[in-house]
């Protein structure tokens, strides 16, 4: 599910892998490997992606279909 969600979020926002890689400050090839499942995405980058797409890590991981992020418990 993670792979589909990563690609879906990127394409829904009309972004190229290059653009997402720039946000994450990683090489484009590395990000491409995350989408292909050839490499596991580190937790800290998963959190950055959730914030960037204004969603939750649970949504990206396929644990929920709710796209809205959780409210902060501050």
C-alpha positions, 0 to 999 in steps of 0.5 A: 500500500505504501508504494501506491500511496507515495505515487498517488500523493505525488501524482495528485499534486502534479509533482515529479519524483525530482520535486519530491526528492528536492523536498526530502533533500535526497537524490531523485534515484533514491526517492524513485527506489522508495516508490518502487519498493527497492528501498525502505523509506526511513521514518524521518522521511515518512514524517516529512512526507506526511507533513508535506502532503498534509496527511498522516503517516498512517494514511501513507502506510495504508493503515487508514483511508482518512487523508486528513492529518491527526490533530496535534495533541500539544 
